[in-house]
Amino acid sequence: MADKTYAEITRDGLWSNNPALVQILGMCPVLAVSTTMVNAIGMAAATMLALILTNGAISLIRDFVKPETRIPVFVMVIASIVTAIEMAMNAFFHELYTILGIFVALIVTNCIVLGRAEAFASKTSVGRAMLDGLTMSAGFGAALIFLATLRELIGHGTLFAHASTMFGDAASWLTVTVIEDYRGFLLAILPPGAFIGLGLLIAVKNIIDASVQRKAGVVTKTAELPGSAQGAH
């Protein structure tokens, strides 16, 4: 895993091994805070910062940590970085911080963060580890934001509701009412709606992957047919 090229690391994080749609990790924040786009963007940004910094820090100290103590050390590093991010969010985005609640602090126990530290960052260089953190968190954030967009649109009929909690009062114009006089669809806002929406996203990804593999198989079989090259002429 640690000898992957930069292109393979990027492709894995964004699509092939997407944490939310393939590994099914980090489900607590995905299902809990994806009620609005603003909440999802805030959570995705906090997770991205935590993954990049923890991967970089763990790669830096990997040669100085004994194998038998690596997990406690990794948890201490992750907890320290996440606590700093939590305090910064409380200071600069206090209203959004109160909405996200305990899920910012729970990044410490997020399986994606500890999993990437153990499986990748502890075995490779700083640059590759930070790229892995960037692409894995970007893939996770994209799935989270896309799910939040679906839930907010179907549940409330709006986009970017409460944008001022993250971008300030001047950004209130970002809130868009897509469906006027919409009474809302409660199921989309509740946890079952999150499960259904995530299941649909996973199904769409699997359909796309199957279609790509089918087309690649047809091309390969055509190329392997005896005399196919001559037949083309």
Salt bridges, closest charged atoms under 4 A:
ASP12 OD2 - LYS4 NZ 2.24
GLU118 OE1 - ARG70 NE 2.97
ASP132 OD1 - ARG116 NH2 2.86
ASP209 OD2 - LYS205 NZ 2.54
